[in-house]
Amino acid sequence: MRLIQTSNRTVLFVCLFFFATITQANSVACFNTNMGQFCIELLETQTPITTANFLSYIKSDAYTNGIFHRSIPGFVIQGGGFKIIDGTDGESLTTVKPFAPITNEFKISNTRGTVAMAKVAGNPNSATSQWFVNLSDRNSLNLDIQNGGFTVFGCVIFDGMNIIDSIEKLPVRNLGGSLTDTPLKDFDGSHAALSNLVKIDNVEVTDATGIFSEGILSFSVDIGTGQTLEVSLRLIQDNPVFIFELDHERIVSLDKSPTNIATFSSTDGQLHIPSVMVAASTLVNNVRMQLTDAKSFHFTLLSYETEN
């Protein structure tokens, strides 16, 4: 590909345009459960309809006090269909009231750690409230081609798969109806109670500019040429300073600029990222980096601010 002839610093960001896999920064939904906390990065750029649908359920508290009603070890953990409510006769289990079905947006493979929408067999455009976490890369062999492909709209980040794996290891029982493969916590092997269900206490959504997970910093950036990109920087050194290297295979040219975006100055080679989520409950602000090696596409961390 012929490069645009401009400054070396600007060429850094326009050198290649490949579609990314699933590492670009978006809103993050963190689920607090009775098994621990895990976070899902929502892939809004790739699946805007599905992501908006998922966020609408979160905002309506549909998933608050929800449960994981299906566990197939080596395959999926599924939720979004049922929740616990407190009525005049005490707590009971009820179905989540679904919104209208949405259009299928299959684009990303169903590999381990990705999150996809469940739907009715034989109807690709039937997803509503239910979703699942893929437990194996092997899922892609059938879920990518079955029923129009199951739409992956998120991925579990940070150390969240440890929580998902712990749910996978729980005993599973048939509780009747749609609860044929329900995981149970602290189950004594006799009578299953509501307290044994894997419960989602609440969901918190964070809209950070960037996400740093598993050594990858991903974000959208205005490169100052009327062009916006999604990029990923890979941490290659953390002592005595933090140095990141641009990952050429994870650069995406965006048609529409997000509202929460980083900026790069070709004049002084500085990169400013307003906020970066580095853990489930940790956000750092005003992250500044310096392009220190334009040939190798290296950025050195200069400063950042922590929240009080």
Beta strands, then each sheet from edge to edge (+ up, - down):
strand 1: 28-33
strand 2: 36-42
strand 3: 66-72
strand 4: 76-87
strand 5: 90-95
strand 6: 114-117
strand 7: 131-134
strand 8: 152-157
strand 9: 172-173
strand 10: 182-183
strand 11: 199-206
strand 12: 210-213
strand 13: 216-222
strand 14: 228-237
strand 15: 243-246
strand 16: 252-254
strand 17: 262-264
strand 18: 270-279
strand 19: 282-293
strand 20: 298-306
sheet 1: 5+ 4- 3+ 11- 1+ 2- 8+ 6- 7+
sheet 2: 9+ 10-
sheet 3: 16+ 14- 13+ 12- 18- 17+
sheet 4: 16+ 14- 15+ 20- 19+
end
